[in-house]
Amino acid sequence: MIGALVDTYQGAGEAPLYLRGTKAGEGLTAEMIAVLPKIKAVVGDHPDPMSDPEQNPDRINYKIDKTPVFIITGTSDWEEPENSGWEDFI
């Protein structure tokens, strides 16, 4: 989600496109938004499948196409769906 916030941030005074108008986006403070341009990479440890509407409150605006993302999962991770991290970038 942080990667999508970074990649949809359009500049000072604007909320990122991702989560804009959602309940989750209401929790973003001006201080949090001001940090977004400083984020240069993201590490995801056993990420949620972002194609699942129950886990991603803004699937339409979820987009990561600039920020480098490193995904860590385990071959014995039985809680996460198979290939769930991979599908986050399709």
PDB file of N, CA, C and O in Angstrom, chain B, residues numbered from 101:
ATOM      1  N   MET B 101       0.824  -1.185   0.000  1.00  0.00           N
ATOM      2  CA  MET B 101       0.000   0.000   0.000  1.00  0.00           C
ATOM      3  C   MET B 101       0.873   1.255   0.000  1.00  0.00           C
ATOM      4  O   MET B 101       0.531   2.249  -0.640  1.00  0.00           O
ATOM      5  N   ILE B 102       1.985   1.211   0.707  1.00  0.00           N
ATOM      6  CA  ILE B 102       2.867   2.379   0.732  1.00  0.00           C
ATOM      7  C   ILE B 102       3.424   2.649  -0.665  1.00  0.00           C
ATOM      8  O   ILE B 102       3.520   3.805  -1.079  1.00  0.00           O
ATOM      9  N   GLY B 103       3.786   1.607  -1.385  1.00  0.00           N
ATOM     10  CA  GLY B 103       4.273   1.788  -2.752  1.00  0.00           C
ATOM     11  C   GLY B 103       3.241   2.459  -3.632  1.00  0.00           C
ATOM     12  O   GLY B 103       3.589   3.321  -4.439  1.00  0.00           O
ATOM     13  N   ALA B 104       1.986   2.086  -3.498  1.00  0.00           N
ATOM     14  CA  ALA B 104       0.924   2.699  -4.285  1.00  0.00           C
ATOM     15  C   ALA B 104       0.685   4.145  -3.859  1.00  0.00           C
ATOM     16  O   ALA B 104       0.384   4.995  -4.696  1.00  0.00           O
ATOM     17  N   LEU B 105       0.817   4.427  -2.566  1.00  0.00           N
ATOM     18  CA  LEU B 105       0.690   5.815  -2.106  1.00  0.00           C
ATOM     19  C   LEU B 105       1.797   6.671  -2.700  1.00  0.00           C
ATOM     20  O   LEU B 105       1.548   7.780  -3.172  1.00  0.00           O
ATOM     21  N   VAL B 106       3.029   6.147  -2.675  1.00  0.00           N
ATOM     22  CA  VAL B 106       4.172   6.886  -3.222  1.00  0.00           C
ATOM     23  C   VAL B 106       3.974   7.143  -4.718  1.00  0.00           C
ATOM     24  O   VAL B 106       4.169   8.264  -5.189  1.00  0.00           O
ATOM     25  N   ASP B 107       3.592   6.117  -5.454  1.00  0.00           N
ATOM     26  CA  ASP B 107       3.500   6.237  -6.914  1.00  0.00           C
ATOM     27  C   ASP B 107       2.287   7.025  -7.400  1.00  0.00           C
ATOM     28  O   ASP B 107       2.252   7.432  -8.561  1.00  0.00           O
ATOM     29  N   THR B 108       1.297   7.248  -6.544  1.00  0.00           N
ATOM     30  CA  THR B 108       0.142   8.045  -6.960  1.00  0.00           C
ATOM     31  C   THR B 108       0.122   9.425  -6.311  1.00  0.00           C
ATOM     32  O   THR B 108      -0.837  10.180  -6.472  1.00  0.00           O
ATOM     33  N   TYR B 109       1.191   9.753  -5.573  1.00  0.00           N
ATOM     34  CA  TYR B 109       1.315  11.084  -4.972  1.00  0.00           C
ATOM     35  C   TYR B 109       1.640  12.076  -6.073  1.00  0.00           C
ATOM     36  O   TYR B 109       2.533  11.836  -6.886  1.00  0.00           O
ATOM     37  N   GLN B 110       0.919  13.193  -6.102  1.00  0.00           N
ATOM     38  CA  GLN B 110       1.073  14.144  -7.198  1.00  0.00           C
ATOM     39  C   GLN B 110       1.696  15.463  -6.783  1.00  0.00           C
ATOM     40  O   GLN B 110       1.865  16.346  -7.623  1.00  0.00           O
ATOM     41  N   GLY B 111       2.036  15.621  -5.537  1.00  0.00           N
ATOM     42  CA  GLY B 111       2.695  16.848  -5.119  1.00  0.00           C
ATOM     43  C   GLY B 111       2.094  17.446  -3.859  1.00  0.00           C
ATOM     44  O   GLY B 111       1.035  17.035  -3.388  1.00  0.00           O
ATOM     45  N   ALA B 112       2.806  18.430  -3.333  1.00  0.00           N
ATOM     46  CA  ALA B 112       2.417  19.082  -2.081  1.00  0.00           C
ATOM     47  C   ALA B 112       0.985  19.596  -2.146  1.00  0.00           C
ATOM     48  O   ALA B 112       0.545  20.144  -3.157  1.00  0.00           O
ATOM     49  N   GLY B 113       0.281  19.407  -1.056  1.00  0.00           N
ATOM     50  CA  GLY B 113      -1.088  19.884  -0.963  1.00  0.00           C
ATOM     51  C   GLY B 113      -2.128  18.937  -1.537  1.00  0.00           C
ATOM     52  O   GLY B 113      -3.327  19.188  -1.412  1.00  0.00           O
ATOM     53  N   GLU B 114      -1.688  17.858  -2.162  1.00  0.00           N
ATOM     54  CA  GLU B 114      -2.610  16.888  -2.760  1.00  0.00           C
ATOM     55  C   GLU B 114      -2.494  15.549  -2.043  1.00  0.00           C
ATOM     56  O   GLU B 114      -1.395  15.101  -1.714  1.00  0.00           O
ATOM     57  N   ALA B 115      -3.621  14.924  -1.809  1.00  0.00           N
ATOM     58  CA  ALA B 115      -3.605  13.563  -1.289  1.00  0.00           C
ATOM     59  C   ALA B 115      -3.254  12.637  -2.448  1.00  0.00           C
ATOM     60  O   ALA B 115      -3.596  12.930  -3.593  1.00  0.00           O
ATOM     61  N   PRO B 116      -2.580  11.528  -2.171  1.00  0.00           N
ATOM     62  CA  PRO B 116      -2.307  10.563  -3.246  1.00  0.00           C
ATOM     63  C   PRO B 116      -3.614  10.086  -3.872  1.00  0.00           C
ATOM     64  O   PRO B 116      -4.651  10.066  -3.209  1.00  0.00           O
ATOM     65  N   LEU B 117      -3.566   9.709  -5.128  1.00  0.00           N
ATOM     66  CA  LEU B 117      -4.752   9.184  -5.797  1.00  0.00           C
ATOM     67  C   LEU B 117      -5.215   7.890  -5.121  1.00  0.00           C
ATOM     68  O   LEU B 117      -6.411   7.673  -4.924  1.00  0.00           O
ATOM     69  N   TYR B 118      -4.233   7.023  -4.764  1.00  0.00           N
ATOM     70  CA  TYR B 118      -4.567   5.774  -4.083  1.00  0.00           C
ATOM     71  C   TYR B 118      -5.130   6.099  -2.696  1.00  0.00           C
ATOM     72  O   TYR B 118      -4.528   6.868  -1.947  1.00  0.00           O
ATOM     73  N   LEU B 119      -6.237   5.539  -2.367  1.00  0.00           N
ATOM     74  CA  LEU B 119      -6.984   5.679  -1.113  1.00  0.00           C
ATOM     75  C   LEU B 119      -7.751   6.993  -0.999  1.00  0.00           C
ATOM     76  O   LEU B 119      -8.444   7.207  -0.004  1.00  0.00           O
ATOM     77  N   ARG B 120      -7.646   7.880  -1.991  1.00  0.00           N
ATOM     78  CA  ARG B 120      -8.395   9.140  -1.940  1.00  0.00           C
ATOM     79  C   ARG B 120      -9.887   8.831  -1.942  1.00  0.00           C
ATOM     80  O   ARG B 120     -10.372   8.063  -2.773  1.00  0.00           O
ATOM     81  N   GLY B 121     -10.601   9.431  -1.010  1.00  0.00           N
ATOM     82  CA  GLY B 121     -12.047   9.229  -0.923  1.00  0.00           C
ATOM     83  C   GLY B 121     -12.463   7.937  -0.227  1.00  0.00           C
ATOM     84  O   GLY B 121     -13.646   7.595  -0.213  1.00  0.00           O
ATOM     85  N   THR B 122     -11.504   7.217   0.348  1.00  0.00           N
ATOM     86  CA  THR B 122     -11.832   5.984   1.070  1.00  0.00           C
ATOM     87  C   THR B 122     -11.695   6.226   2.571  1.00  0.00           C
ATOM     88  O   THR B 122     -11.051   7.184   3.000  1.00  0.00           O
ATOM     89  N   LYS B 123     -12.299   5.359   3.351  1.00  0.00           N
ATOM     90  CA  LYS B 123     -12.179   5.456   4.806  1.00  0.00           C
ATOM     91  C   LYS B 123     -10.715   5.299   5.227  1.00  0.00           C
ATOM     92  O   LYS B 123     -10.247   5.999   6.126  1.00  0.00           O
ATOM     93  N   ALA B 124     -10.000   4.389   4.582  1.00  0.00           N
ATOM     94  CA  ALA B 124      -8.582   4.195   4.909  1.00  0.00           C
ATOM     95  C   ALA B 124      -7.778   5.463   4.626  1.00  0.00           C
ATOM     96  O   ALA B 124      -6.864   5.799   5.379  1.00  0.00           O
ATOM     97  N   GLY B 125      -8.114   6.162   3.554  1.00  0.00           N
ATOM     98  CA  GLY B 125      -7.406   7.381   3.196  1.00  0.00           C
ATOM     99  C   GLY B 125      -7.652   8.524   4.160  1.00  0.00           C
ATOM    100  O   GLY B 125      -6.829   9.434   4.261  1.00  0.00           O
ATOM    101  N   GLU B 126      -8.770   8.493   4.870  1.00  0.00           N
ATOM    102  CA  GLU B 126      -9.067   9.533   5.846  1.00  0.00           C
ATOM    103  C   GLU B 126      -8.049   9.551   6.977  1.00  0.00           C
ATOM    104  O   GLU B 126      -7.863  10.575   7.635  1.00  0.00           O
ATOM    105  N   GLY B 127      -7.388   8.414   7.204  1.00  0.00           N
ATOM    106  CA  GLY B 127      -6.401   8.327   8.273  1.00  0.00           C
ATOM    107  C   GLY B 127      -5.038   8.900   7.914  1.00  0.00           C
ATOM    108  O   GLY B 127      -4.165   9.007   8.775  1.00  0.00           O
ATOM    109  N   LEU B 128      -4.847   9.270   6.654  1.00  0.00           N
ATOM    110  CA  LEU B 128      -3.570   9.848   6.239  1.00  0.00           C
ATOM    111  C   LEU B 128      -3.487  11.302   6.676  1.00  0.00           C
ATOM    112  O   LEU B 128      -4.285  12.132   6.242  1.00  0.00           O
ATOM    113  N   THR B 129      -2.528  11.608   7.529  1.00  0.00           N
ATOM    114  CA  THR B 129      -2.348  12.983   7.980  1.00  0.00           C
ATOM    115  C   THR B 129      -1.447  13.732   7.012  1.00  0.00           C
ATOM    116  O   THR B 129      -0.788  13.122   6.171  1.00  0.00           O
ATOM    117  N   ALA B 130      -1.419  15.052   7.130  1.00  0.00           N
ATOM    118  CA  ALA B 130      -0.539  15.878   6.299  1.00  0.00           C
ATOM    119  C   ALA B 130       0.921  15.482   6.521  1.00  0.00           C
ATOM    120  O   ALA B 130       1.723  15.499   5.588  1.00  0.00           O
ATOM    121  N   GLU B 131       1.256  15.127   7.756  1.00  0.00           N
ATOM    122  CA  GLU B 131       2.628  14.709   8.065  1.00  0.00           C
ATOM    123  C   GLU B 131       2.983  13.409   7.351  1.00  0.00           C
ATOM    124  O   GLU B 131       4.095  13.267   6.841  1.00  0.00           O
ATOM    125  N   MET B 132       2.059  12.470   7.310  1.00  0.00           N
ATOM    126  CA  MET B 132       2.294  11.200   6.615  1.00  0.00           C
ATOM    127  C   MET B 132       2.473  11.435   5.118  1.00  0.00           C
ATOM    128  O   MET B 132       3.379  10.876   4.499  1.00  0.00           O
ATOM    129  N   ILE B 133       1.616  12.254   4.548  1.00  0.00           N
ATOM    130  CA  ILE B 133       1.687  12.540   3.115  1.00  0.00           C
ATOM    131  C   ILE B 133       2.994  13.242   2.774  1.00  0.00           C
ATOM    132  O   ILE B 133       3.570  12.991   1.716  1.00  0.00           O
ATOM    133  N   ALA B 134       3.472  14.120   3.657  1.00  0.00           N
ATOM    134  CA  ALA B 134       4.720  14.849   3.410  1.00  0.00           C
ATOM    135  C   ALA B 134       5.929  13.926   3.345  1.00  0.00           C
ATOM    136  O   ALA B 134       6.940  14.281   2.738  1.00  0.00           O
ATOM    137  N   VAL B 135       5.844  12.760   3.953  1.00  0.00           N
ATOM    138  CA  VAL B 135       6.953  11.797   3.953  1.00  0.00           C
ATOM    139  C   VAL B 135       7.042  11.037   2.629  1.00  0.00           C
ATOM    140  O   VAL B 135       8.122  10.565   2.274  1.00  0.00           O
ATOM    141  N   LEU B 136       5.955  10.908   1.902  1.00  0.00           N
ATOM    142  CA  LEU B 136       5.903  10.060   0.709  1.00  0.00           C
ATOM    143  C   LEU B 136       7.023  10.328  -0.301  1.00  0.00           C
ATOM    144  O   LEU B 136       7.586   9.360  -0.811  1.00  0.00           O
ATOM    145  N   PRO B 137       7.384  11.576  -0.624  1.00  0.00           N
ATOM    146  CA  PRO B 137       8.459  11.789  -1.604  1.00  0.00           C
ATOM    147  C   PRO B 137       9.835  11.300  -1.132  1.00  0.00           C
ATOM    148  O   PRO B 137      10.751  11.139  -1.938  1.00  0.00           O
ATOM    149  N   LYS B 138       9.969  11.070   0.155  1.00  0.00           N
ATOM    150  CA  LYS B 138      11.253  10.613   0.704  1.00  0.00           C
ATOM    151  C   LYS B 138      11.417   9.101   0.598  1.00  0.00           C
ATOM    152  O   LYS B 138      12.528   8.594   0.754  1.00  0.00           O
ATOM    153  N   ILE B 139      10.345   8.379   0.338  1.00  0.00           N
ATOM    154  CA  ILE B 139      10.394   6.919   0.255  1.00  0.00           C
ATOM    155  C   ILE B 139      10.907   6.535  -1.130  1.00  0.00           C
ATOM    156  O   ILE B 139      10.323   6.912  -2.146  1.00  0.00           O
ATOM    157  N   LYS B 140      11.997   5.788  -1.158  1.00  0.00           N
ATOM    158  CA  LYS B 140      12.646   5.427  -2.425  1.00  0.00           C
ATOM    159  C   LYS B 140      12.521   3.952  -2.769  1.00  0.00           C
ATOM    160  O   LYS B 140      12.778   3.571  -3.911  1.00  0.00           O
ATOM    161  N   ALA B 141      12.134   3.106  -1.813  1.00  0.00           N
ATOM    162  CA  ALA B 141      11.957   1.666  -2.038  1.00  0.00           C
ATOM    163  C   ALA B 141      11.089   1.122  -0.911  1.00  0.00           C
ATOM    164  O   ALA B 141      10.984   1.729   0.155  1.00  0.00           O
ATOM    165  N   VAL B 142      10.467  -0.031  -1.159  1.00  0.00           N
ATOM    166  CA  VAL B 142       9.573  -0.649  -0.189  1.00  0.00           C
ATOM    167  C   VAL B 142       9.912  -2.128  -0.087  1.00  0.00           C
ATOM    168  O   VAL B 142      10.203  -2.777  -1.092  1.00  0.00           O
ATOM    169  N   VAL B 143       9.873  -2.661   1.137  1.00  0.00           N
ATOM    170  CA  VAL B 143      10.047  -4.094   1.360  1.00  0.00           C
ATOM    171  C   VAL B 143       8.718  -4.636   1.883  1.00  0.00           C
ATOM    172  O   VAL B 143       8.172  -4.125   2.861  1.00  0.00           O
ATOM    173  N   GLY B 144       8.204  -5.671   1.227  1.00  0.00           N
ATOM    174  CA  GLY B 144       6.973  -6.323   1.652  1.00  0.00           C
ATOM    175  C   GLY B 144       7.280  -7.689   2.221  1.00  0.00           C
ATOM    176  O   GLY B 144       7.843  -8.532   1.523  1.00  0.00           O
ATOM    177  N   ASP B 145       6.924  -7.931   3.477  1.00  0.00           N
ATOM    178  CA  ASP B 145       7.147  -9.217   4.128  1.00  0.00           C
ATOM    179  C   ASP B 145       5.819  -9.967   4.158  1.00  0.00           C
ATOM    180  O   ASP B 145       4.912  -9.608   4.909  1.00  0.00           O
ATOM    181  N   HIS B 146       5.710 -11.007   3.339  1.00  0.00           N
ATOM    182  CA  HIS B 146       4.486 -11.798   3.218  1.00  0.00           C
ATOM    183  C   HIS B 146       3.293 -10.879   2.923  1.00  0.00           C
ATOM    184  O   HIS B 146       2.368 -10.794   3.731  1.00  0.00           O
ATOM    185  N   PRO B 147       3.308 -10.195   1.778  1.00  0.00           N
ATOM    186  CA  PRO B 147       2.265  -9.213   1.489  1.00  0.00           C
ATOM    187  C   PRO B 147       0.901  -9.855   1.251  1.00  0.00           C
ATOM    188  O   PRO B 147       0.782 -11.008   0.836  1.00  0.00           O
ATOM    189  N   ASP B 148      -0.112  -9.056   1.532  1.00  0.00           N
ATOM    190  CA  ASP B 148      -1.480  -9.494   1.264  1.00  0.00           C
ATOM    191  C   ASP B 148      -1.740  -9.479  -0.235  1.00  0.00           C
ATOM    192  O   ASP B 148      -1.118  -8.706  -0.964  1.00  0.00           O
ATOM    193  N   PRO B 149      -2.650 -10.324  -0.702  1.00  0.00           N
ATOM    194  CA  PRO B 149      -3.043 -10.259  -2.114  1.00  0.00           C
ATOM    195  C   PRO B 149      -3.889  -9.010  -2.347  1.00  0.00           C
ATOM    196  O   PRO B 149      -5.038  -8.943  -1.911  1.00  0.00           O
ATOM    197  N   MET B 150      -3.325  -8.033  -3.027  1.00  0.00           N
ATOM    198  CA  MET B 150      -3.989  -6.751  -3.191  1.00  0.00           C
ATOM    199  C   MET B 150      -5.128  -6.796  -4.204  1.00  0.00           C
ATOM    200  O   MET B 150      -5.834  -5.804  -4.381  1.00  0.00           O
ATOM    201  N   SER B 151      -5.316  -7.931  -4.869  1.00  0.00           N
ATOM    202  CA  SER B 151      -6.470  -8.091  -5.757  1.00  0.00           C
ATOM    203  C   SER B 151      -7.732  -8.439  -4.968  1.00  0.00           C
ATOM    204  O   SER B 151      -8.830  -8.450  -5.526  1.00  0.00           O
ATOM    205  N   ASP B 152      -7.581  -8.722  -3.680  1.00  0.00           N
ATOM    206  CA  ASP B 152      -8.701  -9.082  -2.812  1.00  0.00           C
ATOM    207  C   ASP B 152      -9.339  -7.809  -2.258  1.00  0.00           C
ATOM    208  O   ASP B 152      -8.695  -7.082  -1.503  1.00  0.00           O
ATOM    209  N   PRO B 153     -10.587  -7.528  -2.617  1.00  0.00           N
ATOM    210  CA  PRO B 153     -11.225  -6.296  -2.156  1.00  0.00           C
ATOM    211  C   PRO B 153     -11.356  -6.193  -0.633  1.00  0.00           C
ATOM    212  O   PRO B 153     -11.491  -5.090  -0.104  1.00  0.00           O
ATOM    213  N   GLU B 154     -11.319  -7.316   0.071  1.00  0.00           N
ATOM    214  CA  GLU B 154     -11.383  -7.269   1.533  1.00  0.00           C
ATOM    215  C   GLU B 154     -10.073  -6.787   2.141  1.00  0.00           C
ATOM    216  O   GLU B 154     -10.049  -6.340   3.287  1.00  0.00           O
ATOM    217  N   GLN B 155      -8.979  -6.873   1.381  1.00  0.00           N
ATOM    218  CA  GLN B 155      -7.677  -6.470   1.903  1.00  0.00           C
ATOM    219  C   GLN B 155      -7.154  -5.192   1.256  1.00  0.00           C
ATOM    220  O   GLN B 155      -6.188  -4.603   1.742  1.00  0.00           O
ATOM    221  N   ASN B 156      -7.772  -4.766   0.182  1.00  0.00           N
ATOM    222  CA  ASN B 156      -7.357  -3.558  -0.524  1.00  0.00           C
ATOM    223  C   ASN B 156      -8.573  -2.664  -0.714  1.00  0.00           C
ATOM    224  O   ASN B 156      -9.440  -2.967  -1.533  1.00  0.00           O
ATOM    225  N   PRO B 157      -8.648  -1.555   0.040  1.00  0.00           N
ATOM    226  CA  PRO B 157      -9.842  -0.707  -0.025  1.00  0.00           C
ATOM    227  C   PRO B 157      -9.968   0.150  -1.288  1.00  0.00           C
ATOM    228  O   PRO B 157     -10.975   0.834  -1.466  1.00  0.00           O
ATOM    229  N   ASP B 158      -8.953   0.120  -2.171  1.00  0.00           N
ATOM    230  CA  ASP B 158      -9.003   0.945  -3.385  1.00  0.00           C
ATOM    231  C   ASP B 158      -8.291   0.228  -4.529  1.00  0.00           C
ATOM    232  O   ASP B 158      -7.234   0.661  -4.988  1.00  0.00           O
ATOM    233  N   ARG B 159      -8.889  -0.882  -4.984  1.00  0.00           N
ATOM    234  CA  ARG B 159      -8.265  -1.689  -6.042  1.00  0.00           C
ATOM    235  C   ARG B 159      -8.131  -0.915  -7.342  1.00  0.00           C
ATOM    236  O   ARG B 159      -7.183  -1.148  -8.093  1.00  0.00           O
ATOM    237  N   ILE B 160      -9.038  -0.012  -7.628  1.00  0.00           N
ATOM    238  CA  ILE B 160      -9.013   0.735  -8.891  1.00  0.00           C
ATOM    239  C   ILE B 160      -7.763   1.600  -9.006  1.00  0.00           C
ATOM    240  O   ILE B 160      -7.161   1.678 -10.077  1.00  0.00           O
ATOM    241  N   ASN B 161      -7.368   2.251  -7.913  1.00  0.00           N
ATOM    242  CA  ASN B 161      -6.224   3.166  -7.951  1.00  0.00           C
ATOM    243  C   ASN B 161      -4.941   2.549  -7.423  1.00  0.00           C
ATOM    244  O   ASN B 161      -3.936   3.246  -7.283  1.00  0.00           O
ATOM    245  N   TYR B 162      -4.955   1.244  -7.125  1.00  0.00           N
ATOM    246  CA  TYR B 162      -3.744   0.559  -6.666  1.00  0.00           C
ATOM    247  C   TYR B 162      -2.810   0.378  -7.852  1.00  0.00           C
ATOM    248  O   TYR B 162      -3.114  -0.359  -8.789  1.00  0.00           O
ATOM    249  N   LYS B 163      -1.667   1.061  -7.800  1.00  0.00           N
ATOM    250  CA  LYS B 163      -0.720   0.975  -8.909  1.00  0.00           C
ATOM    251  C   LYS B 163       0.681   1.257  -8.370  1.00  0.00           C
ATOM    252  O   LYS B 163       0.924   2.285  -7.738  1.00  0.00           O
ATOM    253  N   ILE B 164       1.584   0.334  -8.630  1.00  0.00           N
ATOM    254  CA  ILE B 164       2.992   0.540  -8.302  1.00  0.00           C
ATOM    255  C   ILE B 164       3.757   0.305  -9.593  1.00  0.00           C
ATOM    256  O   ILE B 164       3.867  -0.829 -10.057  1.00  0.00           O
ATOM    257  N   ASP B 165       4.283   1.375 -10.172  1.00  0.00           N
ATOM    258  CA  ASP B 165       5.031   1.220 -11.418  1.00  0.00           C
ATOM    259  C   ASP B 165       6.332   2.017 -11.440  1.00  0.00           C
ATOM    260  O   ASP B 165       7.019   2.054 -12.461  1.00  0.00           O
ATOM    261  N   LYS B 166       6.678   2.660 -10.312  1.00  0.00           N
ATOM    262  CA  LYS B 166       7.931   3.422 -10.249  1.00  0.00           C
ATOM    263  C   LYS B 166       8.801   3.003  -9.060  1.00  0.00           C
ATOM    264  O   LYS B 166      10.015   2.854  -9.199  1.00  0.00           O
ATOM    265  N   THR B 167       8.197   2.820  -7.926  1.00  0.00           N
ATOM    266  CA  THR B 167       8.939   2.522  -6.702  1.00  0.00           C
ATOM    267  C   THR B 167       9.408   1.067  -6.693  1.00  0.00           C
ATOM    268  O   THR B 167       8.603   0.154  -6.877  1.00  0.00           O
ATOM    269  N   PRO B 168      10.717   0.848  -6.478  1.00  0.00           N
ATOM    270  CA  PRO B 168      11.203  -0.535  -6.365  1.00  0.00           C
ATOM    271  C   PRO B 168      10.596  -1.218  -5.137  1.00  0.00           C
ATOM    272  O   PRO B 168      10.521  -0.628  -4.059  1.00  0.00           O
ATOM    273  N   VAL B 169      10.168  -2.465  -5.317  1.00  0.00           N
ATOM    274  CA  VAL B 169       9.564  -3.226  -4.233  1.00  0.00           C
ATOM    275  C   VAL B 169      10.252  -4.587  -4.147  1.00  0.00           C
ATOM    276  O   VAL B 169      10.401  -5.282  -5.153  1.00  0.00           O
ATOM    277  N   PHE B 170      10.665  -4.957  -2.947  1.00  0.00           N
ATOM    278  CA  PHE B 170      11.274  -6.256  -2.678  1.00  0.00           C
ATOM    279  C   PHE B 170      10.279  -7.054  -1.853  1.00  0.00           C
ATOM    280  O   PHE B 170       9.901  -6.637  -0.758  1.00  0.00           O
ATOM    281  N   ILE B 171       9.853  -8.201  -2.373  1.00  0.00           N
ATOM    282  CA  ILE B 171       8.865  -9.042  -1.707  1.00  0.00           C
ATOM    283  C   ILE B 171       9.553 -10.245  -1.072  1.00  0.00           C
ATOM    284  O   ILE B 171      10.347 -10.934  -1.712  1.00  0.00           O
ATOM    285  N   ILE B 172       9.236 -10.482   0.185  1.00  0.00           N
ATOM    286  CA  ILE B 172       9.771 -11.640   0.903  1.00  0.00           C
ATOM    287  C   ILE B 172       8.596 -12.540   1.279  1.00  0.00           C
ATOM    288  O   ILE B 172       7.657 -12.100   1.943  1.00  0.00           O
ATOM    289  N   THR B 173       8.650 -13.792   0.855  1.00  0.00           N
ATOM    290  CA  THR B 173       7.675 -14.787   1.288  1.00  0.00           C
ATOM    291  C   THR B 173       8.445 -16.079   1.546  1.00  0.00           C
ATOM    292  O   THR B 173       9.644 -16.161   1.279  1.00  0.00           O
ATOM    293  N   GLY B 174       7.761 -17.065   2.055  1.00  0.00           N
ATOM    294  CA  GLY B 174       8.412 -18.334   2.333  1.00  0.00           C
ATOM    295  C   GLY B 174       7.740 -19.472   1.596  1.00  0.00           C
ATOM    296  O   GLY B 174       6.538 -19.433   1.335  1.00  0.00           O
ATOM    297  N   THR B 175       8.524 -20.491   1.261  1.00  0.00           N
ATOM    298  CA  THR B 175       7.954 -21.635   0.551  1.00  0.00           C
ATOM    299  C   THR B 175       7.026 -22.457   1.444  1.00  0.00           C
ATOM    300  O   THR B 175       6.221 -23.244   0.946  1.00  0.00           O
ATOM    301  N   SER B 176       7.136 -22.278   2.749  1.00  0.00           N
ATOM    302  CA  SER B 176       6.268 -23.018   3.671  1.00  0.00           C
ATOM    303  C   SER B 176       5.193 -22.125   4.278  1.00  0.00           C
ATOM    304  O   SER B 176       4.606 -22.476   5.301  1.00  0.00           O
ATOM    305  N   ASP B 177       4.931 -20.997   3.675  1.00  0.00           N
ATOM    306  CA  ASP B 177       3.911 -20.088   4.176  1.00  0.00           C
ATOM    307  C   ASP B 177       2.537 -20.606   3.764  1.00  0.00           C
ATOM    308  O   ASP B 177       2.139 -20.467   2.607  1.00  0.00           O
ATOM    309  N   TRP B 178       1.831 -21.186   4.687  1.00  0.00           N
ATOM    310  CA  TRP B 178       0.542 -21.787   4.375  1.00  0.00           C
ATOM    311  C   TRP B 178      -0.624 -20.818   4.596  1.00  0.00           C
ATOM    312  O   TRP B 178      -1.768 -21.148   4.284  1.00  0.00           O
ATOM    313  N   GLU B 179      -0.341 -19.626   5.132  1.00  0.00           N
ATOM    314  CA  GLU B 179      -1.403 -18.645   5.377  1.00  0.00           C
ATOM    315  C   GLU B 179      -1.703 -17.790   4.146  1.00  0.00           C
ATOM    316  O   GLU B 179      -2.857 -17.441   3.899  1.00  0.00           O
ATOM    317  N   GLU B 180      -0.681 -17.457   3.385  1.00  0.00           N
ATOM    318  CA  GLU B 180      -0.859 -16.611   2.205  1.00  0.00           C
ATOM    319  C   GLU B 180      -1.208 -17.487   1.001  1.00  0.00           C
ATOM    320  O   GLU B 180      -0.671 -18.586   0.864  1.00  0.00           O
ATOM    321  N   PRO B 181      -2.103 -17.012   0.126  1.00  0.00           N
ATOM    322  CA  PRO B 181      -2.413 -17.774  -1.088  1.00  0.00           C
ATOM    323  C   PRO B 181      -1.174 -17.913  -1.974  1.00  0.00           C
ATOM    324  O   PRO B 181      -0.329 -17.018  -2.001  1.00  0.00           O
ATOM    325  N   GLU B 182      -1.064 -19.013  -2.686  1.00  0.00           N
ATOM    326  CA  GLU B 182       0.073 -19.236  -3.575  1.00  0.00           C
ATOM    327  C   GLU B 182       0.173 -18.093  -4.587  1.00  0.00           C
ATOM    328  O   GLU B 182      -0.825 -17.685  -5.180  1.00  0.00           O
ATOM    329  N   ASN B 183       1.384 -17.586  -4.773  1.00  0.00           N
ATOM    330  CA  ASN B 183       1.688 -16.490  -5.706  1.00  0.00           C
ATOM    331  C   ASN B 183       1.007 -15.166  -5.356  1.00  0.00           C
ATOM    332  O   ASN B 183       0.874 -14.305  -6.227  1.00  0.00           O
ATOM    333  N   SER B 184       0.573 -14.980  -4.112  1.00  0.00           N
ATOM    334  CA  SER B 184      -0.170 -13.760  -3.774  1.00  0.00           C
ATOM    335  C   SER B 184       0.671 -12.499  -3.968  1.00  0.00           C
ATOM    336  O   SER B 184       0.155 -11.492  -4.452  1.00  0.00           O
ATOM    337  N   GLY B 185       1.946 -12.531  -3.607  1.00  0.00           N
ATOM    338  CA  GLY B 185       2.803 -11.366  -3.815  1.00  0.00           C
ATOM    339  C   GLY B 185       3.028 -11.082  -5.285  1.00  0.00           C
ATOM    340  O   GLY B 185       3.097  -9.919  -5.684  1.00  0.00           O
ATOM    341  N   TRP B 186       3.145 -12.115  -6.094  1.00  0.00           N
ATOM    342  CA  TRP B 186       3.364 -11.944  -7.528  1.00  0.00           C
ATOM    343  C   TRP B 186       2.184 -11.238  -8.174  1.00  0.00           C
ATOM    344  O   TRP B 186       2.363 -10.357  -9.015  1.00  0.00           O
ATOM    345  N   GLU B 187       0.983 -11.626  -7.781  1.00  0.00           N
ATOM    346  CA  GLU B 187      -0.217 -11.058  -8.383  1.00  0.00           C
ATOM    347  C   GLU B 187      -0.402  -9.581  -8.051  1.00  0.00           C
ATOM    348  O   GLU B 187      -1.189  -8.902  -8.710  1.00  0.00           O
ATOM    349  N   ASP B 188       0.301  -9.072  -7.047  1.00  0.00           N
ATOM    350  CA  ASP B 188       0.179  -7.656  -6.693  1.00  0.00           C
ATOM    351  C   ASP B 188       0.740  -6.741  -7.785  1.00  0.00           C
ATOM    352  O   ASP B 188       0.488  -5.537  -7.766  1.00  0.00           O
ATOM    353  N   PHE B 189       1.484  -7.287  -8.720  1.00  0.00           N
ATOM    354  CA  PHE B 189       2.140  -6.458  -9.745  1.00  0.00           C
ATOM    355  C   PHE B 189       1.742  -6.851 -11.163  1.00  0.00           C
ATOM    356  O   PHE B 189       2.441  -6.522 -12.120  1.00  0.00           O
ATOM    357  N   ILE B 190       0.634  -7.547 -11.296  1.00  0.00           N
ATOM    358  CA  ILE B 190       0.154  -7.947 -12.626  1.00  0.00           C
ATOM    359  C   ILE B 190      -0.752  -6.870 -13.181  1.00  0.00           C
ATOM    360  O   ILE B 190      -1.265  -7.007 -14.292  1.00  0.00           O
TER     361      ILE B 190
END
